Amino acid sequence: MSLTVALALFGAVVLAAMAAHAVWQSRRAQPRRVAQARPVEARDPGLVEGAVEPSFDAAPSAELAVADPAEVRAPRRMVPRIDSLIDAIATLAIEVQVSGEMAISHLPPTRRAGNKPFFIEGLNVFTREWEPPAAGQRYSEFQAGVQLANRGGALNEIEYSEFVQKVQAFADAIGAMPDFPDMLEVVARARELDAFAGDHDAQLAVHLSSRSVAWSVGYIQQHAGRHGFVPGMVPGRLVLPGAEDGAPPVLTLSFDSQAALAEDPNQAALRDVTLSFDVPQTDPSSEPFVAWQASAQALSLGMDAAIVDDNGHPLGAESFAVIGSELTRLYDELAARDLAAGSAAARRLFS
């Protein structure tokens, strides 16, 4: 073989190697996409069989942050009941029984005072139960309750006046005599309840940060789906549903909503997702804290991600132990106020 031919062959090999390296670098830079494999059965958010409890290096504790309102997966809504613990209640006395049809026809078109919901209930003469007015029923008295506080703040004088005005119009229409609690006392109660809620409103959250390449939306959905997560009602959110119909999700996995709304979500390059649960909204019997830790561990292993706090500091076993102690104290304080996490009253107050 001549020297010229040998050099030509050597040059061709070098060019081929350079081209292959360029292709490899290009593919490595692209976000990870859904693997083409056989379907994987969805699992519970606990650790997979044979796995151990999460173990991390020691790091600063996670923060308790104000929660966003959580999504609800149930097709029907639970009807809130007037509760003297979190509502200011006005009684409406009537001399003659009122039909459900008449009451319904005179209900205020919107039952909100500012950003506070209010409810009107009648005492059913047949069942002797308080309920929202219903056709075909008859009522011997009524009551109206306006919520004292929610995540929008305490009920103020303007909102209370609006409540009184709307309920007075309803009372006049059905021939009832209303008895409203004193405004100053109501507003004082609202501020006290709002202060308590502000001190006990928390969301536990950790970030899963990619250690290597970026993720596509489909890649995140595939891994989350293996552990029981399903699409939420808001773009960029996956939820682990609770067992109870109408209950908030146990866990929420969120990422950039713009990526979820992109024309081709699988072209989006994501490097961070947030795993959280709403403490006062979630029933402790569903063990959200255990599911939160276990899901973080499972997803971090599957997606090659680090578990970090809001400042990017790795979270360790000691941090989770401290958070668990604080969570137990928070549960106890909510229960002592008859606002146990996950109860109907707590879900209304922390909404």
Buried (B, 14 or more C-beta within 10 A) or exposed (E): EEEEEEEEEEEEEEEEEEEEEEEEEEEEEEBBBBEEEEEEEEBEBBBBEEEEEBEBEEBBBBEBEEBBEBBBBEEEEBEBBBBEBBBBBBBBEBEEBBBBEBBBEBBBEEBBBBEBBBBBBBBBEEEEEBBBBEEEBBBBBBBBBBBBBBBEBBBBEEBBEBBBEBBBEBBEBBEBEBEBBEBEEBBEBBBEBBEBBEEBBBBBBBBBBBEEBBBBBBBBBBBBBBBBBBBBEBBBBBBBBBEEEBBBBBBBBBBBEEBBEBEEBBEBBBBBBBBBBBBBBBBBEBBBBBBBBBBBBBBBEBBEBBBBBEEEBBBBBBBBEEBBEBBEEBBEEBBEBEBBBBBBBBBBBBB
